[in-house]
Amino acid sequence: MRNVTLLWGLRSPCNLGCRYCYFGTIEEHRILPVTAAGALSHLSRDDLSAEQILAFARTMAGSSVRRVFLAGGEPLIWPPVMNVIAALKSAGVQVVVCTNGIPLNRPDVVAALLELNVDGVSVSLDSTDPDYNDTWRPARNGRDGWQQVIDGVRALLAARAADASEFPKVGLYSVITRRNLPDISAVPFLAAELGCDYAVPQPVALATDHALYGELALTDEHVAELTERFTTLYGARLPVRLPPVSYPERVTAAVTAPTGLVKRCFGGTTLFFVEPDGSVWDCPSSLRIAATPPERRRSIADADAKQLFAPTGCAADCALFSVDCVNMWPLMDFTRVLTRARGRS
């Protein structure tokens, strides 16, 4: 049975410098390089080669891997990425590209995504306010930003329409902090206006010792407004797919009780996280990664997906519930996005 989802951080480099990126910031890591197992950095020099990645991608044929989310860094600024996508599609795997949207302004990139029959493209946009978005998601070239993201989304949707295709499905992902709570509904409304297929407002995931935790993290004092904003969003019945109706409750649960038990967790059973250096983890949760003993650490380097992701039986309970978990639920529900025409959530 093909029931495994991979979130694959394909490459470390990115053309944006998002201040709350889960890879950390280049500026911080120049001063204090990261060395801990599972720690990510845009400055990593340990990313697997294109040859190693392609070799692994080709082993997915006949494996239990059903769907791969290609993330980063920014995957679409890496020239071999289309070869990787082609290998995955040839292996019968669904491919969803997670991008900041700016590379979609390149006609060759858009044409390749259509030609390769990519299943979905998730575009990060954190606000309908360009100034807010570009303050927290600044471009390294000092020029690109909110408008280029919107232009890229429009270019992809226009090319899809010209191709008379339903794919790739296109959606907007927004990181929600205490400073942009109105964007819980505002970004999905924008997604509907643009003609996108789905929208996901996801809560920011910051460790308590993160420099921005006190400024951005959601806490129990924000639950009332979270509830109000999500009620407005789901009540609007927009012509875009949203996460399941249980999602807002999961968000508020993560905010009010940041750790706890997950019944029958999909991490390590039907969900795995692959880092740019090839490391494989049960899920992207920093708590789960830290709890993984050295003898259980694995890599895709010189590995075969059929053995690496062999069926492991029933899902087990996990006592490490966190905001990271909440952000995985929309990925695990993605079949709704890919199998239904654009319509109300």
Secondary structure, 3 states (H helix, E strand, C coil): CCCEEEEEECCCCCCECCCCCCCCCHHHHHHCCCCCCCCCCCCCCCCCCHHHHHHHHHCCCCCCEEEEEEECCCHHHCCCHHHHHHHHHHCCCEEEEEECCHHHHCHHHHHHHHHCCCCEEEEECCCCCHHHHHHHCCECCCCCCHHHHHHHHHHHHHHHHHCCCCCCEEEEEEEECCCCCCHHHHHHHHHHHHCCCEEEEEECCCCCCCCCHHHHCCCHHHHHHHHHHHHHHHHCCCCCECCCCCHHHHHHHHHHCCCCCECCCCECCCEEEECCCCEEECCCCHHHHHCCCHHHCEECCCCCHHHHCCCCCCCCCECCCCHHHHCCHHHHCCHHHHHCCCCCC
